[in-house]
Amino acid sequence: MKTILLTVTMLFVGTLTYGQNKNAKASIEVDGVCMMCKKRIEKASIKTKGVKSASWNLDTHELRLIFDENKTSVEQISSNVTAVGHDTKSFIASKDAYESLNPCCKYRDEGVVDDHK
């Protein structure tokens, strides 16, 4: 009887452990100035394998993420965002990537930033 009870208990614990939520939440700061930037940042994030949700706030520059930790990392997501031309705290977009942005999205240019206020 003890063996059966122990076996059932182990199966139950194993099932609970296997069914744990692997999704993580994180937020990173991403530079941008307009709704075109928002769309580009979110699209680059979502295209990263394992990202479930990405929402960038224009006012705070905060990118909120929900992703599978077993498939990707915050560093990988940041890298993909910088590849499309947007700086994060961890990575700086290459000159070519930044120059490929639409002129209204040049967040490093003070005149463009002032125009979006």
C-alpha positions in Angstrom: 0.0 0.0 0.0 2.8 2.4 0.9 4.5 1.7 -2.5 1.3 2.5 -4.4 0.8 5.7 -2.4 4.4 6.7 -3.0 4.2 6.0 -6.7 1.0 8.0 -7.1 2.5 10.9 -5.1 5.6 10.9 -7.3 3.6 10.9 -10.5 1.5 13.8 -9.2 4.6 15.8 -8.2 6.2 15.0 -11.6 3.2 16.2 -13.5 3.1 19.5 -11.6 6.8 20.1 -12.2 6.4 19.4 -15.9 3.4 21.7 -16.2 5.1 24.7 -14.7 4.8 28.0 -16.6 8.0 28.7 -18.6 7.0 32.2 -19.6 9.0 35.1 -18.2 8.1 38.7 -18.0 10.7 41.5 -18.6 10.9 45.1 -19.7 13.6 46.9 -21.5 14.1 50.5 -22.5 14.1 51.1 -26.3 14.7 54.4 -28.0 12.1 55.6 -30.6 9.8 58.6 -31.3 6.7 57.6 -33.2 4.1 55.0 -33.9 6.1 53.7 -36.9 8.9 53.1 -34.3 6.4 51.3 -32.1 5.3 49.0 -34.9 8.9 48.2 -35.9 10.1 47.5 -32.3 7.1 45.3 -31.6 7.5 43.4 -34.9 11.2 42.8 -34.3 10.4 41.5 -30.8 7.5 39.2 -31.9 9.6 37.7 -34.7 12.0 36.4 -32.1 11.3 32.8 -31.5 9.7 32.3 -28.1 8.3 35.8 -27.7 4.6 35.6 -26.8 3.8 39.3 -26.3 5.6 42.6 -26.9 4.2 46.1 -26.2 6.3 49.3 -26.5 5.1 52.4 -24.8 5.8 55.6 -26.8 5.8 57.9 -23.7 8.0 55.8 -21.4 10.1 53.9 -24.1 9.4 50.7 -22.2 9.1 47.5 -24.1 7.2 44.9 -22.0 7.8 41.3 -23.0 6.4 37.9 -22.2 8.6 35.1 -23.6 9.6 31.5 -23.1 12.9 31.4 -21.3 13.7 28.1 -22.8 13.6 29.5 -26.3 15.1 33.0 -26.1 16.5 35.6 -23.7 16.2 39.4 -23.1 19.7 39.8 -24.7 18.5 38.0 -27.9 15.4 40.1 -28.1 17.4 43.3 -27.5 19.8 42.3 -30.3 16.9 41.8 -32.7 15.5 45.2 -31.8 18.8 46.9 -32.5 19.1 45.1 -35.8 16.2 47.1 -37.0 17.7 50.4 -35.9 16.6 51.0 -32.3 19.0 51.4 -29.3 18.4 49.6 -26.0 20.3 50.0 -22.8 22.4 46.9 -23.6 23.0 47.3 -27.3 23.5 50.2 -29.7 22.1 49.9 -33.3 24.7 49.9 -36.0 25.1 53.0 -38.2 23.6 51.1 -41.2 20.6 49.9 -39.2 20.0 53.4 -37.8 20.4 55.1 -41.2 17.8 52.7 -42.7 15.1 54.3 -40.5 12.5 56.6 -41.9 13.7 60.3 -41.5 10.8 60.9 -39.0 12.2 58.0 -36.8 15.7 59.4 -36.3 15.5 59.5 -32.5 19.2 60.5 -32.1 18.4 63.8 -33.9 17.3 66.4 -31.4 15.2 68.2 -34.1 13.2 65.1 -34.8 12.7 64.4 -31.1 11.4 68.0 -30.6 9.1 67.7 -33.6 7.4 64.7 -31.9 6.7 66.5 -28.6 
